[in-house]
Amino acid sequence: MLLRGAAFLALGLALAACSEDFTETRPPDHDGTRSLTQAELRWCMFNDIRIEAARPDMRGAKQGQVQAFNTAVADWNKGCRRYRYSRSDRDTVQGQVNARRAQLEAEGKAQFAVREAG
């Protein structure tokens, strides 16, 4: 009985160690001379998908929505326009983008969606 409990504990710890990290951290404004952390790269790549998904909806958007969208684009440009990263970090984050693309696109559309007065 004790051995079985230890085996389950070890399995739980191994699964926790293998769980994917989806932490996003907005990079500070920079001049492109520093490398982004994986969390910063994730913020850039995830938000690129979100912004591009929402872009077509901005044609008929209200002024406040357009301003919020433009602020998001400006924030992305400040932290992500020129950046360096490790190939392994990029490969990891690209895999996460591929697996979550539909969710990221839905988040982008929802972020700038028209809110009905109610």
N, C-alpha and C positions, 0 to 999 in steps of 0.2 A: 504494500500500500504506500509506504513512504517513497519507494523508488518510482512508482507511477506518478506521484505528486511532483517529484523532482523533474521527471521527464516532461510533464506538462509545463512546469515553470521554465525549463530550458527552451522548450518550443515557443512559449510566449515571448521570452526575451529575444529569441532569434527573429521572430516575426516582427517585433517592434523595431529591431535594428534594421530590418529590410524595408520598412515602410518608406514610401517616397516623401520627400520634403517638398511642399508646395509654398514655402515661405517666400513672400515677395517683399523686397525692400527697395524703395525709390532711391536711385543713386543720387549723390549730391551733384550739383552743377560742377562740371569739370571741363578740361580742355582736351581730353582724349589721351592724356599721357599715362593714366592709370588703368589698370585692369579691373573690370567689374567682378564682384563676388558672384557666386552662383545665384544667390537671392536677388541681387541687383539685375543680373542678366535675365532672370525669370521675369522680373517686373517689366523690363524693356520688351521682351519678346511677347509676353502675355498681353501687355497693353497695346502693342502694335496690332495684334489681332483684334482686340476690343475696339480700338479707334477705327480701324479699317472697316469693321462690320457696321459701325454706326455712321460712317461717312455718307453713304447714300441717303440716309434719313434726314440729313441736315439741309437738304434742298428745300423742304417744306417746313422746316422747324421754326419755332418762335425765337425771338431775340435772346431770351434767357438761355434757351437750349444751345443756341449757336455759341453764345459766350462761354458756357460750361464746356462745350466741345473744344473750342479754341484754347481754353485754359488747359485742358487735358493734353492737347497737341503740343502746346508750348512747354508744359512740364516734361513731356516725353522728349522733346528736342533738347532741352537743357541737360538732361541726364543721359540720353541714349543716342543722340545723333552721331557722335564720334566716340567710339569705345573699343576697348580691347577685351579679350576674354580667352580663357583656355579652351582648347578644342574639346577636351573631355566635358567641361561644363556646358559648352554649346550643344554637344551631342546629347547630353542628359536632358537639358531643357527642351531641345527640339523634340525629343521623344515624348516629353510631357505635353508639349504643344500639340503634337499629332494626336495624342490620346484624348485631349480635352478641347480640341478646336471648336466643336459645336457648342460646348458650354461657354467658352470664352467669347464666341460670337454673340451668343444670347445675352451674356453679361454686358457686352458693349452696347447692344441695341437697347437693353433695359436701362442702362446708365443714363442715356439721353432721351428716353422715350417721353412722349407727350403724356403728361399727367392730367387726367380729367378732373375738373373742379367738382367737388362733391359735397 
